Amino acid sequence: MAEHERNSEQARKGRIVAIVIAGTALFWIAATFIGAEMGLSQRVRALFDLIALGGFVLALAMIYQIWRQRQKNEG
């Protein structure tokens, strides 16, 4: 695979990670606001927090994969 193709693939993966992070953050803000407005129980609101935490952990794992791929390509 050419270096240009590798760089564009890494850039695409980086954009996907950015979308995951932004989407998770927007979900978390909306869920917190809606949960407070609707008077949802703390248990349901905690579930939304755990879902958001899962999204951030997924993004972190994706970032780690991109970093490892770059390390492999450089070495």
DRENPA-3360 file (N, C-alpha, C; in nm, 2 decimals, always signed):
BEGIN
1 = MAEHERNS = +0.08/-0.12/+0.00/+0.00/+0.00/+0.00/+0.09/+0.12/+0.00 ~ +0.06/+0.22/-0.08/+0.14/+0.34/-0.09/+0.12/+0.43/+0.03 ~ +0.22/+0.51/+0.05/+0.22/+0.60/+0.17/+0.10/+0.69/+0.17 ~ +0.07/+0.74/+0.05/-0.05/+0.83/+0.04/-0.18/+0.76/+0.08 ~ -0.20/+0.64/+0.03/-0.32/+0.56/+0.06/-0.32/+0.54/+0.21 ~ -0.21/+0.51/+0.27/-0.21/+0.48/+0.42/-0.24/+0.60/+0.50 ~ -0.19/+0.72/+0.45/-0.22/+0.84/+0.52/-0.37/+0.88/+0.51 ~ -0.43/+0.86/+0.39/-0.57/+0.89/+0.37/-0.66/+0.79/+0.45;
9 = EQARKGRI = -0.61/+0.67/+0.46/-0.69/+0.57/+0.54/-0.68/+0.61/+0.69 ~ -0.57/+0.65/+0.74/-0.56/+0.69/+0.88/-0.64/+0.82/+0.90 ~ -0.64/+0.91/+0.81/-0.72/+1.03/+0.82/-0.87/+1.00/+0.83 ~ -0.91/+0.90/+0.75/-1.05/+0.86/+0.75/-1.09/+0.80/+0.88 ~ -1.00/+0.72/+0.94/-1.02/+0.66/+1.07/-1.03/+0.77/+1.18 ~ -0.94/+0.87/+1.16/-0.94/+0.98/+1.26/-1.07/+1.06/+1.25 ~ -1.12/+1.08/+1.14/-1.25/+1.15/+1.12/-1.37/+1.07/+1.19 ~ -1.36/+0.93/+1.17/-1.46/+0.85/+1.23/-1.46/+0.86/+1.38;
17 = VAIVIAGT = -1.33/+0.86/+1.44/-1.32/+0.87/+1.58/-1.37/+1.01/+1.63 ~ -1.35/+1.11/+1.55/-1.40/+1.24/+1.59/-1.55/+1.24/+1.59 ~ -1.61/+1.18/+1.49/-1.76/+1.17/+1.49/-1.81/+1.09/+1.61 ~ -1.74/+0.98/+1.64/-1.79/+0.90/+1.76/-1.78/+0.98/+1.89 ~ -1.67/+1.06/+1.91/-1.66/+1.14/+2.03/-1.76/+1.25/+2.03 ~ -1.78/+1.32/+1.92/-1.88/+1.43/+1.91/-2.02/+1.37/+1.93 ~ -2.05/+1.26/+1.87/-2.19/+1.20/+1.88/-2.21/+1.16/+2.02 ~ -2.11/+1.10/+2.08/-2.13/+1.05/+2.22/-2.15/+1.17/+2.32;
25 = ALFWIAAT = -2.07/+1.28/+2.29/-2.09/+1.39/+2.38/-2.23/+1.46/+2.36 ~ -2.27/+1.47/+2.24/-2.41/+1.52/+2.22/-2.52/+1.44/+2.28 ~ -2.50/+1.30/+2.26/-2.60/+1.21/+2.33/-2.60/+1.23/+2.48 ~ -2.48/+1.24/+2.54/-2.47/+1.25/+2.68/-2.53/+1.38/+2.73 ~ -2.51/+1.49/+2.66/-2.57/+1.62/+2.70/-2.72/+1.62/+2.68 ~ -2.77/+1.56/+2.57/-2.91/+1.55/+2.55/-2.98/+1.46/+2.65 ~ -2.92/+1.35/+2.68/-2.98/+1.25/+2.77/-2.98/+1.31/+2.91 ~ -2.88/+1.38/+2.95/-2.88/+1.45/+3.08/-2.99/+1.55/+3.09;
33 = FIGAEMGL = -3.00/+1.64/+2.99/-3.10/+1.74/+2.99/-3.24/+1.68/+2.99 ~ -3.26/+1.59/+2.90/-3.40/+1.53/+2.88/-3.43/+1.45/+3.01 ~ -3.34/+1.38/+3.07/-3.36/+1.31/+3.19/-3.40/+1.40/+3.30 ~ -3.34/+1.51/+3.31/-3.37/+1.61/+3.42/-3.51/+1.67/+3.39 ~ -3.54/+1.70/+3.27/-3.67/+1.76/+3.24/-3.78/+1.67/+3.25 ~ -3.76/+1.54/+3.22/-3.87/+1.44/+3.23/-3.88/+1.38/+3.37 ~ -3.78/+1.41/+3.45/-3.78/+1.36/+3.59/-3.76/+1.21/+3.59 ~ -3.67/+1.16/+3.50/-3.64/+1.02/+3.50/-3.56/+0.99/+3.63;
41 = SQRVRALF = -3.57/+0.86/+3.67/-3.51/+0.82/+3.79/-3.35/+0.82/+3.77 ~ -3.29/+0.82/+3.89/-3.14/+0.82/+3.89/-3.08/+0.69/+3.82 ~ -3.16/+0.59/+3.83/-3.11/+0.46/+3.77/-3.11/+0.47/+3.62 ~ -3.21/+0.53/+3.56/-3.22/+0.55/+3.41/-3.11/+0.65/+3.37 ~ -3.09/+0.75/+3.44/-2.99/+0.85/+3.41/-2.85/+0.79/+3.42 ~ -2.83/+0.71/+3.52/-2.70/+0.64/+3.53/-2.68/+0.55/+3.41 ~ -2.78/+0.48/+3.36/-2.77/+0.40/+3.24/-2.72/+0.48/+3.12 ~ -2.78/+0.60/+3.11/-2.73/+0.69/+3.00/-2.59/+0.73/+3.02;
49 = DLIALGGF = -2.55/+0.75/+3.14/-2.41/+0.78/+3.17/-2.32/+0.66/+3.13 ~ -2.36/+0.54/+3.16/-2.28/+0.42/+3.13/-2.27/+0.40/+2.98 ~ -2.38/+0.43/+2.91/-2.38/+0.42/+2.76/-2.28/+0.52/+2.70 ~ -2.28/+0.64/+2.76/-2.19/+0.75/+2.71/-2.04/+0.70/+2.74 ~ -2.02/+0.65/+2.86/-1.89/+0.60/+2.90/-1.84/+0.49/+2.80 ~ -1.93/+0.41/+2.76/-1.90/+0.30/+2.66/-1.86/+0.36/+2.53 ~ -1.93/+0.47/+2.49/-1.89/+0.54/+2.36/-1.75/+0.60/+2.37 ~ -1.72/+0.66/+2.48/-1.59/+0.72/+2.50/-1.48/+0.61/+2.51;
57 = VLALAMIY = -1.51/+0.50/+2.57/-1.41/+0.39/+2.57/-1.39/+0.34/+2.43 ~ -1.49/+0.32/+2.36/-1.48/+0.28/+2.22/-1.39/+0.37/+2.14 ~ -1.41/+0.50/+2.16/-1.33/+0.60/+2.09/-1.18/+0.59/+2.13 ~ -1.16/+0.57/+2.26/-1.02/+0.55/+2.30/-0.96/+0.43/+2.24 ~ -1.03/+0.32/+2.23/-0.98/+0.20/+2.17/-0.95/+0.22/+2.02 ~ -1.03/+0.30/+1.96/-1.01/+0.33/+1.81/-0.88/+0.42/+1.80 ~ -0.86/+0.51/+1.89/-0.74/+0.60/+1.89/-0.62/+0.51/+1.91 ~ -0.63/+0.42/+2.00/-0.52/+0.33/+2.03/-0.48/+0.25/+1.90;
65 = QIWRQRQK = -0.58/+0.20/+1.83/-0.56/+0.12/+1.71/-0.49/+0.20/+1.60 ~ -0.53/+0.33/+1.59/-0.47/+0.42/+1.49/-0.32/+0.44/+1.53 ~ -0.30/+0.46/+1.66/-0.16/+0.49/+1.71/-0.07/+0.37/+1.68 ~ -0.13/+0.25/+1.71/-0.05/+0.13/+1.69/-0.02/+0.11/+1.54 ~ -0.11/+0.14/+1.45/-0.09/+0.12/+1.31/+0.02/+0.22/+1.26 ~ +0.02/+0.34/+1.31/+0.12/+0.44/+1.28/+0.26/+0.39/+1.33 ~ +0.26/+0.33/+1.45/+0.39/+0.28/+1.50/+0.44/+0.17/+1.41 ~ +0.35/+0.08/+1.37/+0.39/-0.03/+1.28/+0.44/+0.02/+1.14;
73 = NEG = +0.38/+0.12/+1.09/+0.42/+0.17/+0.96/+0.55/+0.25/+0.97 ~ +0.58/+0.31/+1.08/+0.71/+0.38/+1.09/+0.82/+0.29/+1.11 ~ +0.80/+0.18/+1.19/+0.91/+0.09/+1.22/+0.94/+0.00/+1.11;
% end
